[in-house]
């Protein structure tokens, strides 16, 4: 039995309802663009929530959290 598919435009319009469906049915959902699968939304097992930790490995936070135009960010 294959996972149901949903076009990206439908996913965008009904995102919250589709996420609720995945959570309720515990069944994955495949998102397509022009009929080609591009992503999968998968349910999270309750036992997996809070089961571990994540460590970000990077040269510095600036490369991930910087604003491209800081003057625009400051309102100037």
Sine and cosine of phi, psi and omega as CSV:
sin_phi,cos_phi,sin_psi,cos_psi,sin_omega,cos_omega
0.00,0.00,0.86,-0.51,-0.05,-1.00
-1.00,0.01,0.36,-0.93,0.01,-1.00
-0.93,0.36,0.57,-0.82,0.07,-1.00
-0.91,0.40,0.49,-0.87,0.01,-1.00
-0.91,-0.41,0.48,-0.87,0.01,-1.00
-0.64,-0.77,0.76,-0.64,0.08,-1.00
-0.89,0.46,0.53,-0.85,-0.03,-1.00
-0.83,0.56,-0.60,0.80,-0.01,-1.00
-0.90,0.44,-0.61,0.79,0.04,-1.00
-0.95,0.32,-0.66,0.75,0.03,-1.00
-0.87,0.50,-0.68,0.73,0.00,-1.00
-0.88,0.48,-0.69,0.73,-0.04,-1.00
-0.96,0.28,-0.50,0.86,-0.11,-0.99
-0.85,-0.53,0.44,0.90,-0.13,-0.99
-0.76,0.65,-0.81,0.58,-0.09,-1.00
-0.89,0.45,-0.65,0.76,0.02,-1.00
-0.92,0.40,-0.64,0.77,0.01,-1.00
-0.93,0.36,-0.60,0.80,0.07,-1.00
-0.90,0.44,-0.64,0.77,0.07,-1.00
-0.88,0.47,-0.63,0.78,0.02,-1.00
-0.90,0.44,-0.69,0.73,0.03,-1.00
-0.88,0.48,-0.69,0.72,-0.01,-1.00
-0.91,0.42,-0.62,0.79,-0.05,-1.00
-0.97,0.25,-0.69,0.72,-0.08,-1.00
-1.00,0.05,-0.26,0.97,-0.07,-1.00
0.85,0.53,0.59,0.81,-0.01,-1.00
-0.83,-0.55,0.69,-0.72,0.01,-1.00
-0.92,0.39,0.34,-0.94,0.01,-1.00
-0.71,-0.70,0.75,-0.66,-0.01,-1.00
-0.98,-0.19,0.78,-0.63,0.02,-1.00
-0.99,-0.15,0.73,-0.68,-0.02,-1.00
-0.87,-0.49,0.45,-0.89,0.17,-0.98
-0.82,-0.58,0.86,-0.51,-0.03,-1.00
0.82,0.57,0.60,0.80,0.04,-1.00
0.99,0.14,-0.04,1.00,-0.03,-1.00
-0.97,-0.23,0.82,-0.57,0.03,-1.00
-0.88,0.48,0.75,-0.66,-0.01,-1.00
-0.81,-0.59,-0.33,0.95,-0.03,-1.00
-0.39,-0.92,0.33,-0.94,0.05,-1.00
-0.74,-0.68,0.74,-0.67,0.10,-0.99
-0.98,-0.19,0.85,-0.53,-0.07,-1.00
-0.88,-0.48,0.57,-0.82,0.04,-1.00
-0.95,0.32,0.50,-0.86,0.06,-1.00
-0.99,-0.17,0.75,-0.66,0.06,-1.00
-0.95,0.32,0.67,-0.74,-0.02,-1.00
-0.84,0.54,-0.58,0.82,-0.01,-1.00
-0.93,0.36,-0.36,0.93,-0.02,-1.00
-0.99,0.15,-0.34,0.94,-0.02,-1.00
-0.93,0.36,0.82,-0.57,0.03,-1.00
0.94,0.34,0.27,0.96,-0.06,-1.00
-0.98,0.19,-0.31,0.95,-0.06,-1.00
-0.52,-0.85,-0.29,-0.96,0.02,-1.00
-0.71,-0.71,0.25,-0.97,-0.01,-1.00
-0.83,-0.56,0.69,-0.73,0.08,-1.00
-0.86,-0.51,0.81,-0.59,0.05,-1.00
-1.00,0.03,0.79,-0.61,0.02,-1.00
-0.95,-0.32,0.93,-0.37,-0.03,-1.00
-0.47,-0.88,0.33,-0.94,0.03,-1.00
-0.90,0.44,-0.54,0.84,0.01,-1.00
-0.08,-1.00,0.46,-0.89,-0.01,-1.00
-0.91,0.41,-0.43,0.90,-0.05,-1.00
-0.84,0.55,-0.59,0.81,-0.05,-1.00
-0.94,0.35,-0.35,0.94,0.00,-1.00
-0.98,-0.21,-0.46,0.89,-0.15,-0.99
-0.87,-0.50,0.31,0.95,-0.01,-1.00
-1.00,0.05,0.42,-0.91,0.06,-1.00
-0.99,-0.15,0.75,-0.67,-0.08,-1.00
-0.87,0.49,-0.66,0.76,-0.02,-1.00
-0.83,-0.56,1.00,-0.02,-0.10,-1.00
-0.90,0.43,-0.50,0.87,0.04,-1.00
-0.90,0.43,-0.66,0.75,0.04,-1.00
-0.90,0.44,-0.61,0.80,0.00,-1.00
-0.91,0.42,-0.61,0.80,-0.02,-1.00
-0.98,0.19,-0.05,1.00,0.02,-1.00
1.00,0.06,0.22,0.98,0.00,-1.00
-1.00,0.05,0.00,0.00,0.00,0.00
